Amino acid sequence: MRFIEHLLHLAERALTSIPAADADDIYAVSFLIDNEDDDPRQPTLTIGYNTEAQARCSIQDASDRAEARWNYAFWIQNRLAVVGDLTHDVTGATARQAWITEHGLWYVEPTDPAERDSAIGPLAGQIEALFNHTCCRIARTLHATGVIERSVGRPLPVIVHELEYYEAIARQTEGANPPGLADEFTSWVRNG
C-alpha cells in the first residue's frame, strides 16, 4: 500500500464519518501533525474538527473570542482518524516507513548522543517538511474533489498545524486551502 493513497483514503473516510447533527455547526477541520514518541521518523496526522458551540463554551477559559475559536487547546479534541499511528493505524505506520525510505530519509538512530543531533537533524527536518507538504496536498485534494463540501455541506478551512502556532503554520494552512478560506485563522496566527 502506498502511503499517500492510504493517507487520502483515511482522510476521506474520516470526513465522511462526521455526524450529520454536527455538520452545520462545524467551522474548521483540524489536521494536527505530531510525531509519535517524539520520533521525527514517525509523523502522524490526527483529523478532527471544531464547532461553533465548542468555541462559545471555550470563551470563558480563553483570553478572547479568537483564541477560543482557533487555539487547538480549546477545541473538542475529537479524533476522526489518526493516520500513521503505530497503535491505531499499523498499516499506515508500515507504509509511512516505506515512503520515508523511498525518499532516502529513513535513518537508524545513533547510539552516541553527541552524533545524534548532527547525524539526524537534517534528515528529521526533511521528513517533517515532506510530511507537512503531503498533508497540505491531501487537504487541497479534499477541497478539489468536494469531499469536505459533501461531508459538511459547505467549504471549510483545513487548519494544518502543530500544538504551537507560528508563521510556517499560517503559510502551510494557506497552501492547504482555496484562497481566502483560512484568512481568519492565518490573521489570528500572525497578529495574535
N, C-alpha and C positions, 0 to 999 in steps of 0.2 A: 504494500500500500504506500502510495506517495503521500508525504506529509501535508503538502499544500491542499491536495484534494480532501484529505482527512479533516484538516482544519476547516475548510469551507463547508464540508458536509455537516460537521458538528455545529458550526455556527448557524447554518440554515435550520437544522433541527431544533436548536435552542430557541431561535426566534419564532419559529412556527409553533412552539410549545407555550408561548405566552398566553395566559388565560384571557379569554375574551373580556372578562369582568375588569381586568387591569388595563386593557389596551387603550381605552380613551384617556386614562389618567397618566400614562407614561409620557415623559418629555425628553428622555435621553436613554441611549443604550450605553452600557459600560463594557469596554474591552480592557480589563485590568491585566497588565503584564507584570509577571513576577518570576522569580527564579526559585524553583523547588529546592529546599535545603540550602538556600543562598548559593547555589551552584550555577554559574553562568552557562554551563553546558545543558542545563535543564530549564529553559524558559517555558512558562505556562501562560495560557490565556484563559481568564475567567470571564465569562459572558453573563451579564446581568442587566438590570435597568433600574431606574428610579421613577417615582410617581410624584405628582403634584401634592398629593395628600401627605406623603412622607416628608417632602420639603417643608410643607406648612407645619408639621409636627416638630421638625428639627429647628425651627427658627428660635425657639426659646433657649436652645443649647449652643447655637452658633453666634458668631459675632454680628452677623447681619443676614439679610434675606439671600444675598448672592452666595455667601458661604454655605448656608443651609441647602441651597439648590445645587451647587457644583462641587463641593468638597465631598469626596467619596466616603469620608469618615461618617458623614451624616446620612448616607444612602441606606437603602434596605439591606444591602449585602446579600442579595439573592444570588444563587449560582445556577443558572440555567445549564451551563456546561463548564467543565474545567478541562481544557484541551492540553494534552501532553503530561498530565499529572500521573506519576508512577502508580498511584493508588486507584484513581478514578478513570484513567484512560491509558491502560497499558499498551494498547495498540498504537495510540498516538505517541507515547513516550518512545517506543521502539522505532517508529517511523521518523520521529524528530531526530534521534541519534543518527540514523542513516542519512537523513537530509543534511545535518551538520557535517557529517563525514564526507558526503558528496561535494560539499563546498570547501573541503580541505581545512576545516576549522576544528575538528574534534581533537582533543589532546588528552594526555594522561597527566594527572596532577603530579607535579614533582614532590618528592618526599622532603627535600630540603626547603624550609620556609624562605630562605634567602633567594632561592631560584624562582619561587612561586610567582612573585609579582612581575619580574622581568620576563619570565617564560610564558605566563598565561595572560597577562594584562592585555596585550594587543589582540590576542585571539578572542578573549572574553568580550572585548569591545566590538569586534567584528560580528560575533554571534548575536549580541544584543542588537546591533544595527540591522542585521539581516532579519531577525525575528520581528522587530518593530516594523520594518518596511513591509514585511509579508502580512502582518496584521492590518496595516493600513490598506494594502491591496485587497485583502479579504473584505474589509468594510466597504471599499469602493465597489467591489463586485456585488455585495449585498444591496447596495443602493441601485446599481445599474440593472440588476436582474429583477428589481422590485420586491425582493424578499422582505425588506423592512416595511415597506408600504403595505404589502399584503398582510403582514403579521399584526400591524397596529393601526392600519387604516390611513396612514399619512407618513411622509418622510420625517425621520427623527435624526438628530446628530448622534454619531457614534463617537464617544469620548475614548480615545486611545491613550491610556495613562498608566502611571505607577501610583504608589501611595503619596508621593511628593509631586508638586506641580512646579514647572519651570518652563522656559521658552521652548525647549525642544518638544515638550508635551503639547503646547499650543500649536507648533508647526506641524507635528505629525497628525494632530486631530484635524487641522485644516486640510491636510492632504488626504485624509480618510473620508472626507465628506464633500458633497457638492458645494460650490462657492456660496458663502454666506450662512450656511445651515448651522454651523457651530460658532458663529460670531459671539453670541452671548457668553459661552464658555471661554473662548480664547481671550475675550476682553477681560473677563474676571481674572484669568491667569496672569495676563500682562499688567493689569492695573491694580490687582488685589494685594 
